[in-house]
Amino acid sequence: MPEDEQHQLDRIERELNGVDLRFPSTGTMNAPGRRSAFSAGAVWFVGIMLVVVGAVVTMQGPVIFGVVAVVAGLAAVAGAAVALMS
């Protein structure tokens, strides 16, 4: 087998095994960081939903429940933003 073909096969094998730095495997990624970002994203989503529900409830009925939901939603969104930035 010619040398250039062998080098190409070795490069392909390294890429498939995740050894090549241009194509890192998912095992080398920051798992705790991804978990934290996912949790913060979920909290952000729930916070936005609370803001929307609170706004609808405020317009439709008891104002205090809507205000509580909006405040809780804004707090959740702010907490998620802080968690994502740190």
Secondary structure, DSSP 8 states (H G I E B T S, - for coil): --HHHHHHHHHHHHHHHT-STTS--GGGS-HHHHHHHHHHHHHHHHHHHHHHHHHHHHHHS-HHHHHHHHHHHHHHHHHHHHHHH-
